[in-house]
Amino acid sequence: MAKSKFSFNKRAFEKIANDAVAKMARNLTTALNGLKTRYQGAPIEEVKAAVQKVWSRHSGGGTISDPELTAFAEQIQAGGRVEVRLK
């Protein structure tokens, strides 16, 4: 039986994961800002539903906390720009 050697490069793995999360944050930022033209001035519950839908679609089914959801929705409703940042 042949022996196999497995090595794991933690630093490389972390870089790949961080790069993927950064890309997702950029995509979310772009998609959320795309809601501005349609939802500026719309009722807040309608904007929140749109933000949650976009968040779920661009995060692989993930959810967003209510305070963050509300903050993004209020900013979009007011016609402002939002930015998703890594923590």
Steps between C-alpha positions, in 0.01 A plus 500: 500500500640840403551762766363845439616817663258780573610847590278793580611857445292695749623839378407423138160371607432816703602719207259318268220530754569870565512573127164326451339696784640829366359421155162419651503832690576690177221317316255568781594869505440528125171311512366695798588834344314382189180504706519876550335600172197281561461529877594861578202643687322162519344373826770367733352149523510472120863613494592259780344210308702594191822530701443159661434341161818646349700404811378142486567470127854638518604327822399146414180512703641694794301733720566846634429623853199726542704805608725469193201429274323810630810718464556393139130538416481849651808611309363364171158651569667839552691466171836449668780259423570190710818299544534145629823469699689204638511475877 
